[in-house]
Structure formats: C-alpha cells, structure tokens
Amino acid sequence: MKKIFEFIKKPYTTTILCVVGLTSGFFIGVAINDLFQLQNSYNQKKIACKDSFAVMCVQVHACTGNPVSDCDSFVEEQQMCNVNLPDLQTIYRCKEELRDIECEDNMPTSCSLFME
C-alpha cells in the first residue's frame, strides 16, 4: 500500500491522472449531452407524427364520413408513429400538405416516408 501512495505522489503520475480524469469527464459529459439531444429529437418527431395523423384522420372523416375517433384509435392501436421517422421538417411539411389535400388526391410525397 505504501508503494502505491509513493507512486501516486510523484508529480508526473499526479498530472497524468488529473489529465485522464478531466478528459474522460469531458467526453462523458459530451456523450450524455448527445444522448439527451437524440432523445429530445425523437420525442419531438413522435409528437409531430401524432399531429400529422390527427390531421389525416380529420381529412378521412371529411371524405368518408367515418368517425374521427375510429381513425384515432386505429392509429394508436397500430402504433403508427413507432417507426423510423424522417426529420422533423419533413413531418411538418406533411402535416401542412395534408391540410390542403382533396378527397380524390393522393397522399403527399412528404407523408409517404412514414404514413404508408
């Protein structure tokens, strides 16, 4: 035990241990921040996806007369937003294009990435 303390007390050993500790702490902090950003982005995509499907369900109701609640429950049961979602801007673009769609129109191309 005494030899370990003597080894740690040497100036270059203390410096190396401090540098290693600070560097590893920095990289752990960066990794945690990246994971937090990734989770936040995923949550935002999922919320935007659900909003897009809500708009689609209203459009289905307007075109077919089926209750909106039936469509909403189908989307929830099938977990339509639990897929690999595109970037957030694409989902927002889909939502905006769905608002202007007519009953005889095809699905907007921006929606085909996650609404098939």
For each residue, the residues with C-beta under 8 A, 3 or more apart:
1: 4 5
2: 5 6
3: 6 7
4: 1 7 8
5: 1 2 8 9
6: 2 3 9 10
7: 3 4 10 13
8: 4 5 13 14 17
9: 5 6 13 14
10: 6 7 13 14
11: 14 15
12: 15 16
13: 7 8 9 10 16 17
14: 8 9 10 11 17 18
15: 11 12 18 19
16: 12 13 19 20
17: 8 13 14 20 21
18: 14 15 21 22
19: 15 16 22 23
20: 16 17 23 24
21: 17 18 24 25
22: 18 19 25 26
23: 19 20 26 27
24: 20 21 27 28
25: 21 22 28 29
26: 22 23 29 30
27: 23 24 30 31
28: 24 25 31 32
29: 25 26 32 33
30: 26 27 33 34
31: 27 28 34 35
32: 28 29 35 36
33: 29 30 36 37
34: 30 31 37 38
35: 31 32 38 39
36: 32 33 39 40
37: 33 34 40 41
38: 34 35 41 42
39: 35 36 42 43
40: 36 37 43 44
41: 37 38 44 45 88
42: 38 39 45 46 85
43: 39 40 46 47
44: 40 41 47 48 88
45: 41 42 48 49 85 87 88 91
46: 42 43 49 50 81 85
47: 43 44 50 51
48: 44 45 51 52 88 91 92 95
49: 45 46 52 53 80 81 85 91 114
50: 46 47 53 54 75 81
51: 47 48 54 55 95
52: 48 49 55 56 91 94 95 98 111 115
53: 49 50 56 57 72 75 80 81 115
54: 50 51 57 58 72
55: 51 52 58 59 95 98 99
56: 52 53 59 60 71 98 111 115
57: 53 54 60 61 68 71 72 75
58: 54 55 61 62 68
59: 55 56 62 63 98 101 103
60: 56 57 63 64 66 68 71
61: 57 58 64 65 66 67 68 71
62: 58 59 103
63: 59 60 103
64: 60 61
65: 61
66: 60 61 70 71
67: 61 70 71
68: 57 58 60 61 71 72
69: 72 73
70: 66 67 73 74
71: 56 57 60 61 66 67 68 74 75
72: 53 54 57 68 69 75 76
73: 69 70 76 77
74: 70 71 77 78
75: 50 53 57 71 72 78 80 81
76: 72 73 79
77: 73 74
78: 74 75
79: 76 82
80: 49 53 75 83 114 115
81: 46 49 50 53 75 85 114
82: 79
83: 80 114
84: 114
85: 42 45 46 49 81 91 114
86: 90 91 113 114
87: 45 90 91
88: 41 44 45 48 91 92
89: 92 93
90: 86 87 93 94 110 113
91: 45 48 49 52 85 86 87 88 94 95 114
92: 48 88 89 95 96
93: 89 90 96 97 108 110
94: 52 90 91 97 98 108 110 111 113 114 115
95: 48 51 52 55 91 92 98 99
96: 92 93 99 100
97: 93 94 100 101 108 110 111
98: 52 55 56 59 94 95 101 108 111
99: 55 95 96
100: 96 97
101: 59 97 98 105 107 108
102: 105
103: 59 62 63
104:
105: 101 102
106:
107: 101 111 112 115
108: 93 94 97 98 101 111 112
109: 112
110: 90 93 94 97 113
111: 52 56 94 97 98 107 108 114 115
112: 107 108 109 115 116
113: 86 90 94 110
114: 49 80 81 83 84 85 86 91 94 111
115: 52 53 56 80 94 107 111 112
116: 112
